[in-house]
Amino acid sequence: MPIPVKCSCGKSFSLKDELAGKAVKCPACQNVIKIPVPGKVVASASPTAGKPAAGQAAAGQATPKPPAAKLAPPKAELEDLFAQEGFQVKTGKTCPNCFESAPKEAVLCVKCGFHFETGSKIEGHQTELDGEMSGAAALKKAARDMEQSKEMQEKLVGAGMPIWMLGLIFFILVSVTAVMVMVVNISRREEEQKVAFNAVATLLALIGGAITAVGAGAYLNVLYRAFKESTKQGLLSLIPPYLIYFGFSRFKVAGKPLLLALAALGAGIGMLVAANIQNR
């Protein structure tokens, strides 16, 4: 026969008779209740179990059970976990030269010899860690080396022979070869078939014309730089004396092409005049 049971929280339920005399938990408030033997009064809540408040019992509410607090892992364990993932907590100073950590009271970086107060580096300072380098410092050094390599390459390109000079040398070689071939062919002809040919005048005319062309190109280069600065400077530079003044007053911008123009035009025109004199 089922045994009727009523908890002090107001919950009523029935249990099997074989549970008589045993202790069970109330399904509502989880308080321990001793099941009465048939014929006795319903047992109240166990004295060892906490009784709910009167207001909660009257309202038929169960006493909430506080959630179990989770224990936070110790600080050392957290640091170990971060270290396993490659994260390390750095405290104190960071050297701006090699990006290594240093104690707060440090004055000198033991890695690279950087002085935190003066900002200078002791060049003679060396340790057994000099061969090692942090990732950030390695990237910074690689970027600096790339910039230096790029600057060196630009200097080498600028220091090499310009293309106009290579073209001029090639033209002179071709002209000399052509004149020599013509001289040989004319010398093999018979006296009646020979024609008047001045090899020196022809060679001077060819080389003088090429050098004059180079000078004219350099002159136009200076004129272009004058127009690039301003339209006023470009129009004024159409006058040759002012072009010379412009080139020397802005020597870093137009000085070298101006000197090339003056030298090439002078040499080229001189060769053309000499070739004309030879033909007389």
Order of alpha helices (4+ residues) and beta strands (2+ residues): beta-beta-beta-beta-alpha-alpha-beta-beta-alpha-alpha-alpha-alpha-alpha-alpha
